[in-house]
Amino acid sequence: MDLDVVGLSRLQFAMTALYHFLFVPLTIGLAVLLAIMETVYVMTGRTVWRQMTKFWGVLFGINFALGVSTGIVMEFQFGMNWSYYSHYVGDIFGAPLAIEGLMAFFLEATFVGMFFFGWERMSKVAHCVVTWLVALGTNFSALWILIANGWMQNPVGAKLNPQTLRMEVDSFYDVLFNPVAQAKFVHTVSAGYTIAALFVLGVSAWYLLKGRHVELAKRSMTVAASFGLAAALSVVVLGDESGYATSAHQKMKLAAIEAMWDTEPAPASFTAIGWPDQQARATHYAVHIPWVMGLIGTRSLDTQIPGINDLVKQSEGYIRDGIQAYDALQQIRAAGSDAAIPNHARMVFELHGNRLGYALLLKRYVDDPRQATEAQIAQAAWDTVPQVAPLYWSFRVMVGLGLFFIALNAVFFWLSARRRLDAYPWLLKLAVWSIPLPWIAAECGWIVAELGRQPWAVEGVLPTAVAVSELGAGTVLFTLLGFAAIYTVLIVVEMKLMLKAIRKGPDPETPLSHGAAAPLIGAVRPGTSQPTTFEPAGDAA
């Protein structure tokens, strides 16, 4: 990446997004786990489940606060670092962000407050409803953000107004039900559930190793393993759906993920391992698994997946069409009024206007794309190829870790069913050491999604190189270093607060002041020597 204004702006947004995404998926997953735990508490009346909900709720609250503080900065960056992007596509991109702020975020924030301060002020059922609304609001936040991001990957339901040079909404229904956005939403949310499940699993395993809060830890592990197994399996299934959407709408991204330089006969093979070399435009020492990529990418045996070289040739044709659209656009804007627009220019723009973004790729090399040389057109066509090696390896790390998460959750699910969660200390240690791995997988997924979209800010519509603000490189570098320092402090603060809360453990429960209080273990019935009830010991619910 060149360290000019464009490169530094990309680096700054990537850094803030990667930091922010450390908090978001845990918030999404923990919210649902809290709702499940409190539902069990309402159904059984056992105070240990209330204790579990409050304990994991403290960790959720710490993470939620840091996620909000890091996420707000990202939205300001669209105006600060990407002003032309905001001008060009703000009418479409801004709508989901506004809905997320007005509908989802305020819903989430309101009920988060009620969750923490409403334990002694609300009935059990009412508080449980609040907890589910927290989970709903958290997922709604993710939905609207991913609708906006999905539109950047597959810009449907919009068209360019040649008079204002702004993209305008043509069909909000298409924006809302964009297949790429829907696939990204379910895949990302499932990944968040997996992260939260493994976090709860690992912390609970640490408690078992230390012999602390054993009953809470065993119940938490049972919930986490069950929830995590379902989530990890769904990540794989929904990842397949996301891959299928990519093959339909982002063919270059898919080819780069596979380091597939040449188009193969259908069905294409999957490159299990190899060494991508972008300069040589080849993948060395590749080991292929026949048919797999064709089945995943096209769900058929007779449909080809185009390779990078063929897609570059296709991009050259798109660039030439875009130059015609650019020329027609200049004539339309020079006409001054709708009546004065030449019919030929109107017809050409109607025919090739959807390729205008490809002509804008030439802005890196020449001010007027109509003056581009053949060499510049060829270079711009190769610019449509993202960085292959980071995509290739990030995807394989993500997939490998996903398979490990399925196996780990399945083992603990089986052990919980047999009530032997603490039978194998080495497995408990493995769970503890596995806590960071879901975040690595999630960050790799983010790299695949966003780096694979380059050189586009909006796929096929607006190149990243022309979307930035007119800032000096020094200004962007200064803010980049400032954000890096602040975000590093924030993540250190969060880790210290989380570790402090984990070491402290859950607060002891007191008799409830609302609803039907759960009976104490071994409480004696008045006038007799017989206990009223006993909680089952061991791993029983």
N, C-alpha and C positions, 0 to 999 in steps of 0.2 A: 504494500500500500504506500503510495506516494504521500509524503508528509506536507502536502499543500493544504489549502483551505478545505478542499473536498475530503482528502484523506484524514485530516485532523477532526473534521466534523463527524465523519463516519466513526472514527475511533472513539470520540467522546460519547456518541449515542450508543455505540456497542458496549462501552464500559458501563455506562449508567444502566443500560438494559440488563446486562449480565448481573450487575449488583442487585437490581430490583427483582430479578427473577429468582434470586436466592430466597426471597421472603414470600412471594406470591403463591407458589404451589403448596407450601406448607400451610399457609392460611386457608387455602381452598380445601385441602384434605382434612385438616384438624377440625374445621367447622362442622363437617359432616360426621366425623367421629364423635365429637362432643354431642351432637344431636342424637346419635345412636345410643351413646352411653346414658344420656339423660332419659331417653325413652325407656330403657331397661329399668332405670331407677323408678320412674313413674309406674311401670307395670308391676315391679316386684316390691317396691317400698324399702329395699335394702339400702342402708346408708352408705355402704361401700361404693355403690354406683354414683351417688351424689358426690362423694369424696373424689372419685375418679374424674367426674365431670369438672369439678372446681379446680382440681390440680392441673389437668391438661388444659383447662381454660386459661389459667395463668400464663402458660407457655404460648397459647394461641394469642393472648392479648399483647404480650411482648412482641411477638412476630408481626402481628397486625399493625402495631404502631410504627414499626420500622418500615413495613411495606408501604404504608400510606406516605410517609415522609420521603421515601425514595421515588415513589411513583409520580408525585406532583411535579417534580423537577423535569421528568421526561416530557410531560405535556408542554411545559414552557419552552422546551428546546425546539419544538416545531416552529414557534414564532421567532426564536432567537437565532438558531443556526440553519433553519430550513425555511426561510421566509418565502422563497419562490415556490417551494413545494406547497406551503400553506395557501398561497395565492392561487396556484394552478388547480389544486384538488381539494381545497378546504371546504367547499360546499358539500362534498360527499364525505370526506374523511372526518370532518368536524361533527357531523350529525350523530354517529354512534358514540363519539367521545362525550358529547353533550348529554345524550341519553344516559350513558354510563354514570356521569356525574350527578345528574338530577334524579335518576330513578334508582340505580343500583347502589351507588356509593352512599347516598344519604339514607337509604333503607338499611344498608349494612351498618353504617356508623350508629344510627339511632338504636338499633336493636342490640348492638354490641354493648352500649351503655346499659341498656335494660338487663342484659345477661349478667353483667358484673354486679349491678347494684339492686337487682330485683329478687335475690334469693329469699330474703325475709319479708318482702313486700308483696309477693305474688303467690298464687296457689301453685302447686306442683305442675299441674297441667298447663296453666298459663305460661309459666316459666319455660316449660318444654317447648311450647309453641314459639316462644321468642327465640329459643336456641335454633329451632328449625328455620326460622326467618333469617337468622344470622347466616346460616348455611346457604339459604336461597339467595340472599343478597350478595354473598361472596361469589357464588357461581354466576349470578347475573352480571356482576362486574367483569368477570372473565369473558362472558358471552359477547358483550358489546365491544370490548377491546379487541377480541379476536374477529369480530365482524369487520371492524376497521382494518385490522391487519390482513384479513382474508381478501378484502377488496384490493389492497396493494398487490397481493399475489395474483389475483384474477379480477381485473377491473370491469365488472359487469354493471348493467343498470345505469350507465352514465355516458355522456357524449360531450365533445368539445364544442363550445360556442366560439366560432372563429372571430366574432366581433370583440368579445371580452377576453379571449384567451384564457378561459376558465372552464374546467370540467363541471358539468351540471348534472344533477340527478335526473335520469330518464325514467327509472323504475325503482322505487325504494324497495318494492317486493323482491326484485332480483338482488339488490344489495343485501337485504336481510337474509335471504335464503340462498346465498352464494354457496355452491357445493364445497368450495375450498374452505370457506369460513366455517361451515358446519363440521367438516371433517377435522379442522384444526381445533375447534372448540372441544369436541368430545375426546379427542386424543390428548389435548393439553390438560383438561380436567382430570382424566383418568391418570395421567402422569402425576398430577398433584395429589390424588388419592394414594398413589403408590408411595410417594415421598413421605406423606404423613404417616402411613401405616408402618413403614420401615423405621421412621423416627420413634414412634411409640414402641415398636417392637424392640429396638435397640436400647432405649432408655429403660424399659421394663426388664430387659435381660440384665442390664447393669445392676438393677435393684436385686434381682435374684442372685447374682454372683456375690453381692454384698450381704445377702440375707436380710434386706430391709424391705418393709412394705410388701411382703410376699403376696398377700391376698390381692391387693390392688394390682401388683405387677402381673400376676397370673391372669387375672380377668382382663387387664389391658392387653396382654399378649394374645389372648384368645380372640378378642375383638379385632386387634390389629392384623393378626395372621389371616383370619377369615376375610376381612375387608381388603387386605393387601393382596391376597391371592386372586380375588375377583377383579381387583383393579389392575394388577399386573397382566392378567390374561386379556382384559379388555384393551389395555394399551397395545398389545400385539395385534389384536383383531382390528382395532380402530386405526392403528398405524398402517395396516394393509389398505384400509380405505383411504387414508391420507396419501399413500403412495400411488394409489389408482387415480386420485384427483390430480396429483402432480403429473402423471404421465399424460393426462388429457390437456392440462393447461400450462404446464411448465416443463416442456420436453428437455430443454437444455439443462435444467436443474437435475432431472433424473439421469441424464447421460453423464453429467459431471459426478454425481454421487457414485455411479458405477464405473467411472473412469472408462467409459465406453467411447472410444475414438471413432470406430467404424461401425456402421450399421451391420448387425448380424442377421442371418436368416431366422425367421420366426420358428419357434419361440426362443427368445434371447436367453442366454445363460447368465447366471449370477456369478460375479467375481468374488469368490469367498475371501481371497487374499491376493495381494499384488503390490507393486510399487509404482504409483502414478508419476509420470515425468511430463510436466506440462511443456517444457522447452522442446523435448523430443517428440511430444504429442504421441506418447505411447505409454502402456502400462507393462512394466517389466515383471517377470516371474509370476505372472497371473495364474491362479488356480480357479478354474471355472466349474460351476455346478450346472449341468444342462437344464434348460427349460424353466428354471425357477424364476428368473427375472421376467420372462415373458408372461408367465402365469400371474405373477404379482402385479406387473405393470399394466397388462392388457386384459387379464382374465380370459385369455383365449390361446389357442395354439397356432393361429395363422396371422397374427397381427405383429408387424415389426415395431421395434423401438429404435427410432433413428439415433445414429451416433453423432458425436460432436462435429466431425468433419462435414457431414451432410447438413447439419443444422446451421453451421457457419455459412455454407453456400446458400441456404435458404434465407439467412439473414441479409446477405448481400442483395438478393432480390427485394427484400422488404425495405432495405435502405434506399434503393433506387425508386421504389414506389413512394417512399416517404419524401424523397426530394421533389417529386411531382406534387405531392400534397403541400409541401412547404411553399413551392412556387405559387400554387393556387391560393394558399392562405395569404401570401403577400398581396396578391391581386385583389382578394376580397377585402382586406383591411385598407388598401389604398383607394378602394372605390368610394368610401365615405358613406354611402347609403345602400340600402338593400336593392333599390331599383337600379343602381349603377353597376352592380356586380356583373361581370361578363358571364354569360351562360356557360362558356367553356370552363372557366375557373370553378364555377359552382359544381359542374358535373365531375370534374377531376377531383375536387375535394370530397364530394360524396362517395366517389369510387375508392380513393386512396387515403382518405383522412384518418382511417384507423391505423395507418402505418407512419403517421407523422412523427411519433416518438423515435422511430428508427433513424429518421433524418437528423433528429436532435443529438444522436450519438456523435455526429460529425462536429458538433460544437467544440469538442475538445481539440480539434485540429484546424478548424477554419470557422470564421465568423458567419459566413453565409454558406450553408450546406450545398447550395447550387453551384458553388465554385470548387467543390471537392474534387480531388484527383482520384484516379482509379486506385492508387496505392492507399489513399486515405479511406476510401470506401472499404477496401479489403481489411485495413487495420481496424476500422470501426466494427466490421463484422466479427472479427476475432475478439473484440472487446466484449461481445455478448457471452463469452465463455467465462464463468466464474473461476475462482481458485479451486482447482480440482482436488489437490491433496488434502487440504483441511476438510473439505466436504466428505471425501472418501473415508478418511479415518474417523471423523466425528460420527458418521453414520454407523460404522462398524463397532465403535465403542458403545454407542447407544444401544444397538441391537444386542450385543454381547451382555451388557449389564442387565438389559430387560429380561433376557433368558435366565440370568442368575437370580433376579428378584422373584421370578415365578418359582424356581426351585427352592429358594430360601423360605418363602411364604408357605409353600406346600409342605415342607418338612415341619415347620412349626404348627401348621394347621393339623397335621397328623398327630404330632405330639400332644397338642391341646385336646384332641379327641380322645387320646389314650390317658390323659391327665398325667403326662410325664414331661412337662415343660422344663423342669429343672434336672432332668435325668442326665443330660450331656453338657457339662460345663464348657467344653470346647465349642459347641454350637452357640451357647450364650455369648461367648467371646466373639465368635464370628458375627453374630447379630450386632454387637456393640461396634465392632470395627467397620461394619457395613453401613453405618449411619450416613457418612458423607457420599456414598456411591450414587444414590438416587439424584442428588444435586448435580453430580458430574454428568449423569445421563441426560438430565433436563437441559443443562447448558449446552451439551453436544447437540441436542435436538434444536435448540435455539440457533446455534451456528448453522446447522443444516438448512433450517427454514429461511434465515435472513441472509447469510452469506451466499446461499444458492440463488437468491433473487438478483444478485448483482449482475450487470451494472445498472439495474433498474431501481429507482425509488418506487415507481408503480410499474408493474410488469408491462412492457411494450408501449407504455404511454409517456413516462417521464424518466429520463436517465438521471441517476444520482448526481452526475457531474454538473448538471444545470439546475439542480433543485436547491442548492445551498444559498445562504445569505451572502451579501457582499461584505465580508469581514476580512480583516487581516489575519494571516496565519498566526501571528504572535498573540492576538486576542483569543483565538480559539485554543491555542496551546496553554495560555494562562488559565482559562476556565477549565480546561481538561485536567490540568494538574490540581486545581482547586477542588474540583468534584472528586477526583481520585482520593485526595487527602481526607475530605469530609466523609465520603462513603466508607473509607477504610476505618475511620474512627467509629462510624455508626455500626459497622458490622462487628467491630471489637466490643463495643458497648453491648450489642445484642447478645453476643456469645457469652459475655460475662454474666449478664442478667439471666440468661437461660441456664447456664451452668449453676449459678447460685440457687435458682429456683429448684433445679433438679437435685442438687445436694441437700437442700433443705427438705424436699419431699412434701407430701400432702399434709395439710393441716388436719389435726384430729377433729372428727365430727362431733357436734353437740346435738342434743335432741332438737327436732325441727319445730319451728313455730308456726308452720302453716300446713294445711292438708293433713293427711293421715300419717302420723309419725311412724317411722319404721321401728319395730320392736328391737330392743337391745338384746344382744346375745346373752342367753342365760337369765333374762329378767324373770323374777319370781312372781307368780300369780298371787295377788293379795289373799291372805287367809290359808294358803297352802304352801307346801314345800316344793311344788312342781313348777318347772320353768314354763313360761308361756310359749316360747318358740326357740328354736335354735337355727342359726344359719348353717348350711352345709359346709363342711370343711373341705380343704384341698382345693381342687380346681373347679368345683361345682359352681354353677352360676348363682 
